[in-house]
Amino acid sequence: MENTLYIVVPCYNEEEVLFETSSRLREKVRAMIKQGKVSEDSRIIFVNDGSKDKTWEIIYKLHKEDPIFGGVNLSCNRGHQNALLAGLMTVKDLCSMAVSMDADLQDDIDAVEQMVDRYLDGCDIVYGVRSKRETDTFFKKATAEGFYKFMNLLGANTVYNHADYRLMSRRALNGLAEFKEVNLFLRGIVPMIGYKSDVVYYERHERFAGTSKYPLKKMISFAMEGITSLSIKPMRMITGVGMAVVGISILMLAYSVIQYFRGNTVPGWSSLMVSVWVVGGMILVSLGIVGEYVGKIYMETKGRPRYLIQEFLNEKGEKNEEE
């Protein structure tokens, strides 16, 4: 198993790009095998996350034509993070190192070789970090960079401008397996593993084909998932705001008493309405944040499986079915 590389690629409705992705990845892996950087047992594993198109049929076809390709077919759609985890946990005992990347060819495939070099130098985790965001719109660039800064401000230890393009050694994968939470945010969990790490910078390309699987609605949901999964600072902020409101209320009470004894007892309708709306809004937002955490506790206590594997294509060209 020495220097055996597995590339794990989660896929959801990626039939338009899979043939091109598989061709480029096969070329890269074979080149590294020829150079002696990785072993001949290295593989490319596509994880089908309940796709509604022909993604799984293409994966199976690729596997039959060339055993360098493998596949993991989830029983239903479980989301990008769970699909990625499923692939990594499936291959962790078969490889020396695993690289995770998306199927849309936005991540620079050439960076894989640099990651392997860092691994050979003794790193357990190598992060692929975007050097710039020229392909993004102004809105996406501003919101994405703001997200990373906000996450770190709230205490989440994330790598700036890093998504899910990374290399992890077998030891790091075994460490990841120890994290049992249902609410997954791998960008924040992986840095918690520790071990020696490094960074490889690359330029992100335009999506080769198909449509983005992360529209604005999903991006906001993903951001909320990350913040509430990794930090309790929002709840502490609620406490701080609540104490500030209590302090202001005491001052307003003192002001009202003084005005009463001075004979100025005409109530201020505008200030009263503003106070009611502001405090009411703060209460609703606070309840929403607390409810988000309570909901996560609820999901964690159920202990439901994060994914179920229906089929696994191994390197021998066989189709295995998991119960």
N, C-alpha and C positions, 0 to 999 in steps of 0.2 A: 504493500500500500504506500510505499515511499513516494512522496511528491505527487500523489494522485489528486488531480484537480477535478472537481465537479462544479459546473456552472448551472445555477438554479434560476429559472426564468418563469415567474408567475404569468399566466395568460388568461385574459377574459375577452372573448370575442376578438381574437387577433388573427383571423384567417387571412386578412389582406397583407399582413406583414410577415407571417411565420416562415414562408419559404426563403425570403431574403435574409431574415434574421438567422435562420438555421445555416444558410450557406456561409454567411460571414463568420459566425461562431465556429463552424467546423474548420474553416480555413485558418482561423486564429489558433485553435487548439492543436491542429495538426502541425502548424508551424512551431509551436512551443514543444511538442513531442519530438519533432525533428531536431530541435536545438538541444534537447536533453533536459529542459527545464521542468517538464512534467512527465509522468509515466504514460505508457501506452494504454493504461486502464482508465485514463481520464475520460469524463463523460459530460454531456450536455443534457440537462433534465428540464423538460417543460412541465409546468404544473397547470393543469386545466382547472380553473376556478368556476366550474358550473357554466361554461360558455353555452350560448344559445345558437351559435353558428357552427361551422365545421372545424373548429379549432382542434377538438380531440381526434377527429378522423385524420386530420393532417399530421398530428403528432404521431399517431399510430403508423401512418404511412411512412413518415420519416424514419421511424424506428425499424420498421421492416426492411427498409432499403439500406440502412447503415446503423449498426449497433452502437455507434458513438452517441446516438440520440436515445434518450429514455423519456419516460413520461409518468406523471402522477396525476390521476384523475380523481378529483374530490367528488363526494357524493352529491354535493349541491354547492351553490355559491356561498362562500364564507367571507369574502372580502380580501383585498390585496394582502393585508398583514398576515392573516391566518393562512392564506395560500402560500405565501413566502415561507412562513414558519413550517408549514407542512412539508414543503420541499426540503428545507434545511434539515429537519429532524429525520426525514426519510433517508437522507444520504450521509448523515453524520458519522455512521459507523463504516461507511464504504470509502471514505476519502481522507486525504491528509489535510485538505483545505477546500473551502467552497466559496465561490463568488456568486453573489446575488445581483441581478440586474433586471430591468424591465425589458419587455419584448419589442418596444417601439423604435429601437435603434437611436434613441436620443442620447443614451450613454455611450461614450466613446469606447469601442471594443478594444482599441489599442492599449487602453489603460489597464486592461487585465494583465498584460505582460509585466507592466510596472508593479502591479500589486503582487504578482508572484515573486518578482525580484525582492520586494520588501519582506515577503514571507521567508524566502531563502536566507535573508539577512537576519532572521530571528524574530520577526513581528508576528503576533497572533491575530491582530486585527488591523486591516488597512482600509481607510475610508476614502472613497472617491468623492472629491469635493469640486464643485464647479468653480472655475477660475473667473468666469464672468457670465452675465445673463443677457447677452446681446440678442438672443432669439426670443426673449420674453417681451410681452407688451409692458408699457410703463406701469399699468395697474398690477399685473401679475408680479413684476419685479418688486414693486413697492410693498405689496402685501406679503410676498414670500420672505423678503428680507426682514420685514417688520415682525413676521411670525417667529423667526429664529431668535431675534433680539428679545421679543416679549417672553418667549419660552425660557430663555436663560435668565431674564429678569425675575421670573417667578420661581427660579431655583431648579429648573430642569437642565440637566447637563447634556445638551445636544451639541453636535458638531455643526458649526455655521456653514450653510450652503451644501450640506450633505443630505441626500435623500436615502435610498436603500441600495445604492451601488457600493458594495464593500466586499472585502475578502475576510473570511474568518477561518482560523485553523481548527483542527478537530478538537483541540483543548478548549478553544473559545466556544465552539458549538456545544460541547458538553456543559460548559458553564451556562450558556443560554437555555439549555434544557432544564436547568434548575429553577428558572423563573416560571411560575405556574399561573400567573394571572390571566384571566379571560379577556380583559380589556387591554389589547395589545397596542403598543406604540414602540416599534423596534428601534426607531431612531433615538429614543431616550433610554431604552433598556440596554442596548449593546454597550454604550459607554460605561454602564454600571458594572459590566463584567470585569473590567480592569485589564490586566495583562499588557504586555508591550504593544503599542499601537503606533501607526504612522499615517500620513496623508499623501494621496496622489491627486494632483490637480489635473483637470481635463476641461475641454470645452464641450458644452452640451449642444447637440445638433437639433434640427427640426425633426418632428415626428415623420418617419418614412411613409406611413400610410395609416388609414383609419382615423378614428376620432379619439380625443382625450377621454380617459375614464375618470378624470377628476374635474368636473365642472365646478363653478363657484360654490354651489350648495354642498357638494361633497368635500371641497377644500375647507369650508367653514366647519363642517362636522368633524373632519379629520383633525383640525386644529383644536377644537373643543375636546376631542378624545385625548389628544396628546397632553393638553394642559391639565385636565382633571385626572389623568392616569399617573402623572409624574409629580404633581405638586399640590399641596394643600394651602398654598399661599392665598388663593382666592377666598377661602373661608376665613383666613386670618384678616384679609382686607375688609371683609364684611364686618368683622368685630371692630376693626379700627374705625370704619365709617360710622358704625352704630354708636360707638363711644363719642365720636365727634358730634353726631346729631344730638346726643344726650347733653353734651356740653353746651351746644348752641341753644337747646331748649331751656336749660337752666338760666342762661343769660337772658333769653327772651322772657322767662318768668320774672326774673328780677326787674327787667325793664318794664314789664306790665304793672308790677306792684308799685314801682316808682311813679309811673304815669297815673295810676289810680289815685295815689295820695296827692298828686299835683292837680288833680281834677280833669285830666285829659283821658276820659273814659270812652270816647267815640271809637268803636272798633274799626280796624283797617281791613276792608273786604278783600282788596287785592293781595295784601301780604298773607292773609289767611288762606286764600285759594291757592296761592303759589306754594305755601307751606304744605298744604294737604296733598297737592299733586306731586311735589318733590318727594315727600316722605312716603307716599303711597307707591310711587314708582320704585323707590329704593327697596321697599319691603318686597315688592313683586320680584325684582331682580335678585334680591338676596334669597328668596324662597326658591327661585329657579336654580341658582348655583348650588344651594344645599341639596335640592332635589336631584341634581346631576350626580352628586357624590353618593346620595342614598341609593339611586338607581344602580350605580356601579357596585356598591356593596351587595345589593340584591342579586346582581348577575354573578358576582364572585361566589356568593354563598351557595348558589345552585350547583356549581361545579360541573357545568355542562362541558362536553368535549369541544375544543376549539376548532376541530375539523374531523372529518371521517374520510378515509381513503377508500374509494371504490375499486380502483385498479392501479396497479403499479407495473410498468414495463421495465424489466431489468435488462442488463447488458447482454443476456443470452438470447434475447429475442422472444421471451415468453411473456404471456400476459397473466399476471397474478391478480386474484380478486381478494380483497380484504373484507372480513365480516364487519 
